[in-house]
Amino acid sequence: MLRPTEPFITVPAPAKINLYLHVTGRRADGYHELDSLIVFAALHDVITVAPHDSLTFQQSGPFGDYLTDEPNNNLVLRAAQKLANLAGIPAKARISLYKTLPIAAGLGGGSADAAAALRALCQLWLIDPSEEEVAVLALSLGADVPVCLKGLAAHVSGVGDLLNPLQFCPPPMAMVLVNPNIPLSTKSVYGKLRGPYTPPRPLNILPKNIYELTYALAQRTNDLATPARVLCPIIDDVLAALTASEGCQLARLSGSGPSCFGLFTDTNNAAKAASRISALKGDWWVKATYSVGDITTLS
């Protein structure tokens, strides 16, 4: 057992929100190319790492029971092993995950956890790999891991490897996240996707207020919404509940779903909407939160 005097490092792993997501094409290797604007939510999982004589993983939290500690199926353990291999050191750490974000939800939870583990383990192991090396490693784990590792609101293109951080940190936006507690595989959603693909329309700067932002976002969409709704029709109910809420300026699917977000005029309306939807749908996961442009501001 770890002694209380031994060091540990704790890092937040926030939810990723695709304000819009266009699929612009498919490469010969089968990977899809994207055009997406990503911010993070203040809601987050927590990764804690501490010294240990081997690589171990433990989990807790509301969604902790849904994960496996099988190395081949655990993105956090894969990230740790790949980082140790890159540094040429033994993979030795006790990794703890407190899981508050739903699984297979379109919120990038697994990717955020892996990215947080990479940041934490670099500190624990006192290693400083180059940005290029870590970027390659992150992309090998999944398309959302690079932006989660960067931790900044950004326009994302390519297969998730091309990041263009916004030119300024956007102000917090009040939002409500809703998940119907039904997991939805990203692979299955992409499997249902059919062309034609959407030409890129990058939105590299967030407008200065919620009204200008939602107007700009309304000119864009989430191309994964149609296949996601075929696989999980309850998404329509989630979007309807958000849209009917006072102060909701835009309701949209995030990522491959089934989680949806609503952007609100203020935190008061967001809190009221979350309370109302929770009362109507007690089996849904509903949270009022706000956007974060730089995850280093979280603790």
Residue frames relative to the residue before (quaternion, step in Angstrom):
aa qw qx qy qz dx dy dz
M 1.0000 0.0000 0.0000 0.0000 0.00 0.00 0.00
L 0.5093 -0.6476 0.4669 0.3213 3.57 -1.06 0.76
R 0.4003 -0.6928 0.5436 0.2536 3.54 -1.05 0.79
P 0.6086 -0.5926 0.3810 0.3651 3.60 -1.05 0.70
T 0.6596 0.5269 -0.3144 0.4341 3.59 1.11 -0.59
E 0.5638 0.6040 -0.4022 0.3945 3.61 1.18 -0.24
P 0.5283 -0.6678 0.4172 0.3176 3.60 -0.98 0.78
F 0.0176 -0.7578 0.6502 0.0523 3.51 -1.29 0.42
I 0.2299 -0.7625 0.5947 0.1099 3.54 -1.22 0.55
T 0.1214 -0.7961 0.5921 0.0290 3.56 -0.87 1.01
V 0.0301 -0.8021 0.5946 -0.0466 3.56 -0.85 1.05
P 0.3900 -0.7132 0.5235 0.2555 3.63 -0.90 0.84
A 0.1673 -0.7573 0.6249 0.0895 3.56 -1.22 0.63
P 0.1071 -0.8703 0.4780 0.0505 3.59 0.26 1.27
A 0.6037 -0.5498 0.4458 0.3668 3.51 -1.31 0.46
K 0.3113 -0.7290 0.5871 0.1642 3.55 -1.12 0.83
I 0.1215 -0.7908 0.5986 0.0397 3.56 -0.92 0.97
N 0.2369 -0.7387 0.6156 0.1386 3.56 -0.87 1.02
L 0.2839 -0.7731 0.5398 0.1743 3.59 -0.30 1.20
Y 0.7364 -0.1152 -0.0052 0.6666 3.53 1.26 -0.49
L 0.0963 -0.7895 0.6049 0.0393 3.57 -1.22 0.44
H 0.0216 -0.7821 0.6224 -0.0221 3.55 -0.56 1.21
V 0.2576 -0.7162 0.6259 0.1697 3.55 -1.04 0.83
T 0.1926 -0.8510 0.4849 0.0598 3.56 -0.36 1.28
G 0.8013 -0.1507 0.0937 0.5714 3.60 1.20 -0.19
R 0.3141 -0.7177 0.5838 0.2133 3.50 -1.37 0.01
R 0.3749 -0.7482 0.5079 0.2041 3.55 -0.78 1.06
A 0.6846 -0.4889 0.3510 0.4112 3.53 -1.30 0.28
D 0.6751 0.4895 -0.2966 0.4655 3.60 1.14 -0.60
G 0.6256 -0.5803 0.3245 0.4081 3.60 1.28 0.12
Y 0.5761 0.5881 -0.3885 0.4138 3.60 1.22 -0.28
H 0.3765 -0.7276 0.5332 0.2112 3.55 -1.06 0.80
E 0.3301 -0.7217 0.5750 0.1990 3.54 -1.14 0.70
L 0.2410 -0.8195 0.5178 0.0470 3.52 -0.99 0.96
D 0.0884 -0.7017 0.6982 0.1106 3.47 -1.46 0.25
S 0.2251 0.7993 -0.5120 0.2197 3.57 -0.21 1.26
L 0.2562 -0.7216 0.6202 0.1701 3.53 -1.22 0.61
I 0.0793 -0.8303 0.5510 -0.0274 3.54 -0.58 1.21
V 0.0062 -0.7307 0.6824 0.0177 3.51 -1.13 0.84
F 0.3994 -0.6944 0.5408 0.2566 3.55 -1.30 0.11
A 0.3716 -0.7021 0.5617 0.2311 3.54 -1.24 0.50
A 0.5872 -0.5865 0.4244 0.3621 3.54 -1.19 0.51
L 0.5605 0.5800 -0.3905 0.4438 3.61 1.19 -0.40
H 0.1133 0.8281 -0.5372 0.1131 3.57 -0.79 0.90
D 0.4557 -0.5816 0.5899 0.3256 3.48 -1.42 0.32
V 0.2808 -0.7441 0.5757 0.1897 3.58 -1.29 0.12
I 0.1482 -0.7615 0.6277 0.0647 3.55 -0.91 1.02
T 0.0286 -0.7749 0.6314 0.0031 3.56 -0.95 0.93
V 0.0648 -0.7916 0.6072 0.0213 3.57 -0.88 0.94
A 0.0130 -0.7833 0.6207 -0.0313 3.53 -1.15 0.73
P 0.6318 -0.5332 0.3862 0.4091 3.61 -1.17 0.42
H 0.1021 0.7685 -0.6266 0.0797 3.55 -1.14 0.70
D 0.5299 -0.6542 0.4357 0.3184 3.59 -1.19 0.39
S 0.7542 0.1552 -0.1520 0.6197 3.59 1.32 0.17
L 0.5437 -0.5845 0.4659 0.3819 3.57 -1.29 -0.12
T 0.0710 0.8036 -0.5832 0.0952 3.56 -0.52 1.19
F 0.1708 -0.7773 0.6013 0.0708 3.52 -1.25 0.53
Q 0.0430 0.7709 -0.6348 0.0295 3.53 -1.03 0.85
Q 0.1457 -0.8087 0.5686 0.0387 3.56 -1.12 0.67
S 0.0078 0.7635 -0.6455 0.0196 3.50 -1.28 0.57
G 0.5190 0.6449 -0.4629 0.3170 3.54 -1.28 -0.14
P 0.7504 -0.4353 0.2638 0.4217 3.57 -1.30 0.26
F 0.7879 0.2515 -0.1404 0.5443 3.60 1.07 -0.68
G 0.3307 0.7856 -0.4702 0.2289 3.58 1.22 0.35
D 0.6553 0.5464 -0.3181 0.4134 3.57 1.04 -0.71
Y 0.6138 0.5888 -0.3464 0.3956 3.58 1.22 -0.32
L 0.6636 0.5271 -0.3005 0.4377 3.59 1.21 -0.35
T 0.3365 -0.7173 0.5728 0.2099 3.53 -1.33 0.33
D 0.3398 -0.7230 0.5525 0.2380 3.58 -1.15 0.52
E 0.3595 0.7078 -0.5101 0.3309 3.57 1.25 0.44
P 0.4905 -0.7171 0.3992 0.2930 3.63 -0.50 1.17
N 0.6841 0.5027 -0.3050 0.4316 3.60 0.91 -0.83
N 0.7545 0.3649 -0.1923 0.5105 3.59 1.19 -0.51
N 0.6332 0.5044 -0.3221 0.4908 3.58 1.29 0.13
L 0.3589 -0.7794 0.4740 0.1973 3.56 -0.36 1.27
V 0.6147 0.5513 -0.3523 0.4405 3.59 1.06 -0.65
L 0.6808 0.4699 -0.2928 0.4797 3.59 0.90 -0.89
R 0.6263 0.5228 -0.3421 0.4663 3.59 1.02 -0.70
A 0.6356 0.5240 -0.3258 0.4639 3.58 1.00 -0.80
A 0.6586 0.5176 -0.3075 0.4514 3.57 0.94 -0.90
Q 0.6802 0.4883 -0.2949 0.4604 3.57 0.89 -0.93
K 0.6535 0.5081 -0.3157 0.4638 3.60 0.96 -0.82
L 0.6506 0.5101 -0.3207 0.4623 3.59 0.98 -0.77
A 0.6412 0.5097 -0.3209 0.4756 3.59 0.99 -0.81
N 0.6415 0.5174 -0.3243 0.4644 3.59 0.97 -0.82
L 0.6414 0.5290 -0.3174 0.4560 3.57 1.00 -0.84
A 0.7267 0.4284 -0.2324 0.4841 3.56 0.97 -0.87
G 0.3950 -0.7355 0.4651 0.2945 3.57 1.25 -0.31
I 0.5618 0.5697 -0.3947 0.4517 3.55 1.08 0.78
P 0.5875 -0.5518 0.4282 0.4087 3.63 -1.18 0.32
A 0.4208 -0.6830 0.5369 0.2610 3.55 -1.09 0.74
K 0.2057 0.7778 -0.5582 0.2029 3.55 -0.09 1.31
A 0.4069 0.6722 -0.5392 0.3032 3.55 -0.57 1.19
R 0.2998 -0.6781 0.6247 0.2449 3.50 -1.26 0.41
I 0.0989 -0.8048 0.5852 0.0091 3.56 -0.57 1.20
S 0.0755 -0.7845 0.6153 0.0140 3.54 -0.85 1.05
L 0.1160 -0.7851 0.6070 0.0425 3.54 -0.99 0.90
Y 0.1365 -0.7398 0.6532 0.0858 3.54 -0.90 1.01
K 0.1614 -0.8497 0.5015 0.0203 3.54 -0.24 1.37
T 0.0100 -0.8134 0.5806 -0.0338 3.57 -0.46 1.24
L 0.6561 0.4991 -0.3112 0.4729 3.60 1.23 -0.36
P 0.5489 -0.6274 0.4341 0.3416 3.59 -1.00 0.75
I 0.4824 -0.6599 0.5077 0.2720 3.55 -1.29 0.54
A 0.8384 0.0825 -0.0876 0.5316 3.59 -1.14 0.74
A 0.3765 0.7835 -0.3980 0.2931 3.52 0.99 0.99
G 0.5069 -0.6426 0.4369 0.3731 3.60 1.20 -0.21
L 0.5903 0.5734 -0.3575 0.4416 3.57 1.28 0.29
G 0.4906 -0.7009 0.4114 0.3143 3.57 1.26 0.23
G 0.2296 0.8284 -0.4917 0.1388 3.59 1.17 0.46
G 0.6819 0.4771 -0.2940 0.4701 3.58 0.84 -0.92
S 0.6484 0.5084 -0.3111 0.4736 3.57 1.02 -0.80
A 0.6467 0.5129 -0.3159 0.4679 3.57 1.00 -0.83
D 0.6362 0.5248 -0.3275 0.4611 3.59 1.01 -0.78
A 0.6598 0.5013 -0.3065 0.4685 3.58 0.94 -0.90
A 0.6596 0.5038 -0.3103 0.4635 3.59 0.95 -0.86
A 0.6464 0.5089 -0.3214 0.4690 3.58 1.00 -0.81
A 0.6267 0.5310 -0.3359 0.4609 3.58 1.03 -0.75
L 0.6348 0.5232 -0.3325 0.4612 3.60 0.98 -0.80
R 0.6664 0.4952 -0.3099 0.4633 3.60 0.89 -0.88
A 0.6863 0.4954 -0.2881 0.4479 3.56 0.89 -0.96
L 0.6925 0.4867 -0.2863 0.4490 3.58 0.91 -0.91
C 0.5716 0.5617 -0.3881 0.4551 3.59 1.10 -0.53
Q 0.6644 0.4834 -0.2985 0.4855 3.57 1.03 -0.77
L 0.6752 0.5104 -0.3034 0.4377 3.57 0.87 -0.96
W 0.7584 0.3860 -0.1928 0.4886 3.55 0.91 -0.97
L 0.3675 -0.7582 0.4695 0.2641 3.59 1.32 0.01
I 0.4500 0.6543 -0.4779 0.3756 3.56 0.85 1.02
D 0.1374 -0.7952 0.5894 0.0367 3.55 -1.13 0.65
P 0.0438 -0.8222 0.5675 0.0028 3.59 0.42 1.18
S 0.6047 -0.5697 0.4031 0.3837 3.57 -1.18 0.50
E 0.6357 -0.5386 0.3934 0.3886 3.55 -1.23 0.51
E 0.6438 0.5288 -0.3232 0.4488 3.57 1.03 -0.79
E 0.6507 0.5195 -0.3181 0.4533 3.60 0.95 -0.86
V 0.6854 0.4778 -0.2870 0.4686 3.57 0.90 -0.94
A 0.6173 0.5506 -0.3486 0.4408 3.58 1.05 -0.70
V 0.6467 0.5022 -0.3118 0.4820 3.58 0.98 -0.84
L 0.6436 0.5198 -0.3170 0.4638 3.57 0.95 -0.89
A 0.6634 0.5192 -0.3090 0.4415 3.58 0.88 -0.97
L 0.6759 0.4965 -0.3030 0.4526 3.58 0.88 -0.90
S 0.6169 0.5514 -0.3503 0.4389 3.59 1.09 -0.63
L 0.6582 0.5075 -0.3026 0.4665 3.58 1.23 -0.41
G 0.7512 -0.3094 0.2189 0.5404 3.59 1.13 -0.54
A 0.6431 -0.5839 0.3483 0.3523 3.56 -1.17 0.64
D 0.7035 0.4584 -0.2724 0.4699 3.61 1.11 -0.59
V 0.5237 0.6719 -0.4139 0.3207 3.60 1.16 -0.36
P 0.6358 0.5377 -0.3691 0.4128 3.69 0.84 -0.73
V 0.7047 0.4392 -0.2965 0.4718 3.62 0.79 -0.88
C 0.6203 0.5242 -0.3462 0.4696 3.60 1.09 -0.63
L 0.6386 0.5124 -0.3230 0.4747 3.58 1.08 -0.67
K 0.6407 0.5174 -0.3195 0.4688 3.58 1.01 -0.81
G 0.2151 -0.8479 0.4618 0.1465 3.55 1.05 -0.78
L 0.6222 0.5139 -0.3447 0.4795 3.57 1.22 0.46
A 0.5526 -0.5571 0.4877 0.3826 3.55 -1.16 0.57
A 0.1004 0.8268 -0.5319 0.1533 3.55 -0.69 1.09
H 0.4078 -0.6064 0.6050 0.3162 3.47 -1.39 0.29
V 0.1444 -0.7983 0.5839 0.0302 3.55 -0.85 1.06
S 0.0513 0.7878 -0.6117 0.0507 3.55 -0.96 0.90
G 0.6231 0.4842 -0.4232 0.4452 3.55 -1.30 -0.07
V 0.6901 -0.4045 0.3369 0.4967 3.56 -0.94 -0.89
G 0.7276 -0.3474 0.1994 0.5569 3.53 1.27 0.53
D 0.6008 0.6097 -0.3328 0.3957 3.56 1.32 -0.15
L 0.6912 0.4431 -0.2779 0.4987 3.60 1.17 -0.42
L 0.0194 -0.8251 0.5613 -0.0610 3.55 -0.39 1.29
N 0.0387 -0.7700 0.6368 0.0057 3.53 -0.99 0.91
P 0.2554 -0.7910 0.5331 0.1580 3.62 0.00 1.25
L 0.5685 -0.6047 0.4314 0.3537 3.56 -1.06 0.75
Q 0.5745 -0.6498 0.3878 0.3120 3.53 -1.07 0.78
F 0.7706 0.0798 -0.1044 0.6236 3.56 1.29 -0.12
C 0.5437 -0.6134 0.4549 0.3481 3.54 -1.19 0.50
P 0.3562 -0.7635 0.4882 0.2279 3.62 -0.46 1.11
P 0.5456 -0.6000 0.4590 0.3628 3.60 -1.14 0.57
P 0.6200 -0.5485 0.3887 0.4045 3.61 -1.12 0.50
M 0.1866 -0.7583 0.6170 0.0978 3.54 -1.09 0.81
A 0.4186 -0.6915 0.5256 0.2654 3.59 -0.86 0.94
M 0.0943 0.8058 -0.5785 0.0840 3.56 -0.90 0.90
V 0.2375 -0.7181 0.6310 0.1725 3.52 -1.36 0.33
L 0.1791 -0.7632 0.6143 0.0899 3.54 -0.94 0.95
V 0.0304 -0.7964 0.6036 -0.0228 3.57 -0.93 0.96
N 0.0033 0.7665 -0.6418 0.0246 3.52 -0.97 0.96
P 0.3913 -0.7562 0.4703 0.2321 3.63 -0.75 0.96
N 0.4850 -0.6865 0.4095 0.3548 3.58 1.30 0.28
I 0.5321 0.5370 -0.4489 0.4764 3.52 1.00 0.97
P 0.3292 -0.7549 0.5218 0.2223 3.65 -0.49 1.06
L 0.0863 -0.7858 0.6120 0.0227 3.54 -1.12 0.75
S 0.3766 -0.7591 0.4935 0.1962 3.55 -0.58 1.18
T 0.4775 -0.6678 0.4960 0.2829 3.56 -0.88 0.99
K 0.6365 0.5443 -0.3249 0.4394 3.57 0.97 -0.87
S 0.6688 0.4981 -0.3113 0.4558 3.60 0.94 -0.83
V 0.6317 0.5266 -0.3372 0.4582 3.60 1.05 -0.71
Y 0.6698 0.4756 -0.3004 0.4847 3.58 0.87 -0.90
G 0.6128 0.5685 -0.3431 0.4285 3.58 1.11 -0.64
K 0.6887 0.4574 -0.2666 0.4953 3.57 1.20 -0.54
L 0.5300 0.6613 -0.3970 0.3523 3.56 1.28 -0.30
R 0.0343 -0.7819 0.6224 -0.0004 3.53 -0.98 0.91
G 0.5482 -0.6103 0.4576 0.3431 3.58 -1.15 0.60
P 0.5279 -0.0160 -0.8037 -0.2742 1.48 -2.50 -0.16
Y 0.4992 -0.6639 0.4745 0.2915 3.54 -1.20 0.57
T 0.5168 -0.6671 0.4644 0.2688 3.54 -1.26 0.52
P 0.4413 -0.6753 0.5093 0.2997 3.63 -0.80 0.86
P 0.5667 -0.6093 0.4236 0.3580 3.63 -1.04 0.69
R 0.0174 0.7644 -0.6444 0.0112 3.55 -1.11 0.79
P 0.1034 -0.8577 0.4984 0.0721 3.60 0.60 1.11
L 0.1371 -0.7278 0.6673 0.0787 3.52 -1.15 0.84
N 0.0702 -0.8749 0.4791 -0.0041 3.55 0.19 1.33
I 0.7442 0.2733 -0.1809 0.5820 3.57 1.26 -0.25
L 0.3538 -0.7286 0.5403 0.2280 3.57 -0.80 0.95
P 0.4974 -0.6440 0.4868 0.3177 3.61 -0.92 0.85
K 0.6428 -0.6173 0.3286 0.3127 3.53 -1.23 0.58
N 0.8003 0.1399 -0.1165 0.5713 3.63 1.15 -0.22
I 0.7135 -0.4930 0.3002 0.3972 3.54 -1.30 0.41
Y 0.6481 0.5284 -0.3312 0.4370 3.59 1.04 -0.69
E 0.6636 0.4760 -0.3020 0.4918 3.59 0.95 -0.83
L 0.6343 0.5368 -0.3325 0.4461 3.58 1.03 -0.78
T 0.7109 0.4506 -0.2831 0.4599 3.58 0.74 -0.99
Y 0.5838 0.5467 -0.3817 0.4633 3.60 1.11 -0.51
A 0.6718 0.4871 -0.2986 0.4715 3.60 0.91 -0.92
L 0.6712 0.4968 -0.3025 0.4596 3.59 0.95 -0.85
A 0.6182 0.5614 -0.3463 0.4275 3.59 1.09 -0.67
Q 0.6161 0.5246 -0.3425 0.4774 3.58 1.26 -0.33
R 0.6975 0.3755 -0.2301 0.5653 3.54 1.34 -0.10
T 0.2369 -0.7814 0.5638 0.1240 3.60 -1.22 0.05
N 0.3923 -0.6200 0.5786 0.3563 3.52 -1.33 -0.44
D 0.3307 -0.7901 0.4845 0.1780 3.57 -0.32 1.26
L 0.6349 0.5315 -0.3389 0.4467 3.60 1.21 -0.29
A 0.4626 0.7150 -0.4356 0.2915 3.57 1.25 -0.20
T 0.6704 0.5156 -0.3190 0.4278 3.59 0.85 -0.90
P 0.7065 0.4159 -0.3016 0.4867 3.67 0.72 -0.84
A 0.6165 0.5447 -0.3578 0.4418 3.61 1.04 -0.65
R 0.6748 0.4910 -0.2967 0.4643 3.59 0.97 -0.82
V 0.5846 0.5486 -0.3750 0.4654 3.60 1.12 -0.52
L 0.7196 0.4414 -0.2392 0.4798 3.57 0.93 -0.93
C 0.8012 0.1303 -0.0267 0.5834 3.56 1.10 -0.72
P 0.1726 -0.8558 0.4785 0.0942 3.61 0.38 1.23
I 0.5648 0.6172 -0.3948 0.3798 3.60 1.14 -0.46
I 0.4562 0.6720 -0.4482 0.3733 3.60 1.26 -0.21
D 0.6072 0.5596 -0.3546 0.4386 3.60 1.04 -0.72
D 0.6519 0.5078 -0.3103 0.4699 3.59 1.03 -0.80
V 0.6307 0.5339 -0.3285 0.4575 3.58 1.03 -0.81
L 0.6757 0.4865 -0.2923 0.4704 3.57 0.88 -0.95
A 0.6400 0.5261 -0.3259 0.4554 3.58 1.00 -0.78
A 0.6493 0.5196 -0.3187 0.4548 3.60 0.96 -0.84
L 0.6608 0.4873 -0.3057 0.4822 3.58 0.99 -0.79
T 0.6699 0.5198 -0.3054 0.4333 3.58 0.83 -0.99
A 0.6824 0.4964 -0.2821 0.4564 3.59 1.05 -0.76
S 0.5625 0.6294 -0.3778 0.3804 3.60 1.24 -0.22
E 0.5452 -0.6298 0.4508 0.3207 3.55 -1.01 0.86
G 0.8174 0.2533 -0.1940 0.4796 3.55 -0.92 0.92
C 0.5166 0.6303 -0.4355 0.3824 3.60 1.23 -0.05
Q 0.2199 -0.8071 0.5409 0.0873 3.57 -0.64 1.14
L 0.7922 -0.0213 0.0386 0.6087 3.58 1.17 -0.54
A 0.0560 -0.7665 0.6389 0.0339 3.58 -1.01 0.85
R 0.1100 0.8069 -0.5629 0.1411 3.56 -0.80 1.01
L 0.5474 -0.5740 0.5010 0.3462 3.53 -1.32 0.46
S 0.2472 -0.7423 0.5988 0.1710 3.58 -1.09 0.68
G 0.8404 0.0375 -0.0580 0.5375 3.57 -0.87 0.98
S 0.7668 -0.3052 0.2547 0.5040 3.54 -0.92 -0.94
G 0.5224 -0.6697 0.3929 0.3524 3.58 1.30 0.17
P 0.5674 0.0432 -0.7371 -0.3646 1.41 -2.47 -0.38
S 0.4065 0.7141 -0.4872 0.2957 3.62 1.22 0.11
C 0.1170 -0.7660 0.6294 0.0592 3.53 -1.13 0.78
F 0.2136 -0.7602 0.5960 0.1458 3.55 -1.22 0.45
G 0.1703 -0.7350 0.6416 0.1387 3.50 -1.30 0.48
L 0.2589 -0.7360 0.6039 0.1633 3.57 -0.99 0.86
F 0.1478 -0.8279 0.5408 0.0132 3.56 -0.76 1.11
T 0.6288 -0.5635 0.3933 0.3637 3.52 -1.25 0.52
D 0.8033 -0.0679 0.0694 0.5876 3.59 1.06 -0.67
T 0.6766 -0.5170 0.3505 0.3899 3.55 -1.30 0.35
N 0.5994 0.5671 -0.3708 0.4262 3.61 1.09 -0.60
N 0.6789 0.4695 -0.2922 0.4830 3.58 0.89 -0.90
A 0.6186 0.5406 -0.3431 0.4554 3.58 1.06 -0.72
A 0.6636 0.5012 -0.3050 0.4641 3.58 0.91 -0.89
K 0.6465 0.5143 -0.3178 0.4653 3.59 0.98 -0.83
A 0.6553 0.5148 -0.3131 0.4555 3.57 0.95 -0.86
A 0.6509 0.5151 -0.3181 0.4581 3.56 0.93 -0.88
S 0.6547 0.5099 -0.3084 0.4651 3.58 0.98 -0.85
R 0.6691 0.5034 -0.3039 0.4545 3.59 0.94 -0.88
I 0.6802 0.4811 -0.2980 0.4659 3.59 0.88 -0.93
S 0.6268 0.5364 -0.3341 0.4558 3.59 1.01 -0.76
A 0.6554 0.5110 -0.3130 0.4597 3.58 0.99 -0.81
L 0.6946 0.4702 -0.2723 0.4716 3.57 1.05 -0.77
K 0.7939 0.1821 -0.0513 0.5778 3.55 1.06 -0.84
G 0.1327 -0.8597 0.4904 0.0539 3.53 0.34 1.25
D 0.6881 0.4695 -0.2920 0.4698 3.59 1.18 -0.41
W 0.5614 0.5758 -0.4007 0.4391 3.61 1.25 0.15
W 0.4057 -0.6463 0.5839 0.2772 3.54 -1.32 0.44
V 0.0605 0.8107 -0.5705 0.1164 3.58 -0.49 1.22
K 0.0726 0.8107 -0.5733 0.0935 3.58 -0.73 1.07
A 0.2758 -0.7024 0.6295 0.1853 3.54 -1.05 0.84
T 0.1019 0.7928 -0.5897 0.1156 3.57 -0.90 0.91
Y 0.3103 -0.7213 0.5690 0.2442 3.57 -1.21 -0.44
S 0.5566 -0.6270 0.4362 0.3267 3.53 -1.21 0.50
V 0.1857 -0.7531 0.6247 0.0904 3.51 -1.30 0.59
G 0.3037 -0.7772 0.5271 0.1613 3.57 -0.77 1.02
D 0.7730 0.1476 -0.0618 0.6140 3.57 1.24 -0.52
I 0.3286 -0.7996 0.4661 0.1883 3.59 -0.36 1.20
T 0.5164 0.6260 -0.4389 0.3857 3.61 1.20 -0.12
T 0.5888 0.5733 -0.3726 0.4309 3.59 1.24 -0.23
L 0.5928 0.5550 -0.3654 0.4551 3.59 1.29 -0.21
S 0.1201 -0.7819 0.6061 0.0831 3.55 -1.21 0.48
